[in-house]
Amino acid sequence: MASDGESTEPGTLRPGGRTARVRAAVLDAAGDLLAEAGFDRLDLAEVARRAEVGKTTVYRRWGTPSGLVADLLGDMAEQSAPRTETGSLDGDLLANADLVRRTLADPRQGPLFRAVIAAAGTDPRAAEALHRFYTVRVAEWAPCVRQAVARGELPPDTDAEEVVRSVSAPLYYRLLTTGTPPDAAAAERAARAAAAAARAGVFTAAEPGPAEG
């Protein structure tokens, strides 16, 4: 079992050092427990036992289950696959949709995201962490849309972030409302619908015209 003598305050993590190894083990154990039992049963002592580190280390470094979830999501955002650039809007959005599909269909990642989304409904810190995670991931893929604008595929004032969100939104909705991960056909529909809407100017910043009488 690990000693608790080393500082584990945020910002003191040394890449490749013992602190980084402890963090990796704890986050891996937390992800497993979240996927298995959900946020309500994310017990820090059990996480410490699974990670084979001292309980004091876990309580001092993360403090609460929501603090642990926040760090876990931050790490997941950093480790997520980079965007795929195919040279076309349709190809890029299909690649994004397929990445989301594979993530939600993963036997560990799918339940983990369901647990965190459920926690975000009641725990403000978990909600903030989830928001940061998706902000990072949307920002990673938004350049694909901006490049499509530059190629003349989309109107010049297209909101790139909204296009990316429109790809993943129906896939998450399907998972949460049916309990079934989206399949390849659902991913393709989401990507093609987002591309068609973007081309039609749905995601532009244009002011709405006056209502007809």
Secondary structure, DSSP 4 states (H G I P E B T S, - for coil): ---S-S---TT---TTSHHHHHHHHHHHHHHHHHHHH-GGG--HHHHHHHHTS-HHHHHHHH-SHHHHHHHHHHHHHHHSPPP---SSHHHHHHHHHHHHHHHHHSTTHHHHHHHHHHHHTT-HHHHHHHHHHHHHHHHHHHHHHHHHHHTTSS-TTB-HHHHHHHHHHHHHHHHHHHSS---HHHHHHHHHHHHHHHHTTTTB-PPPPPPP-
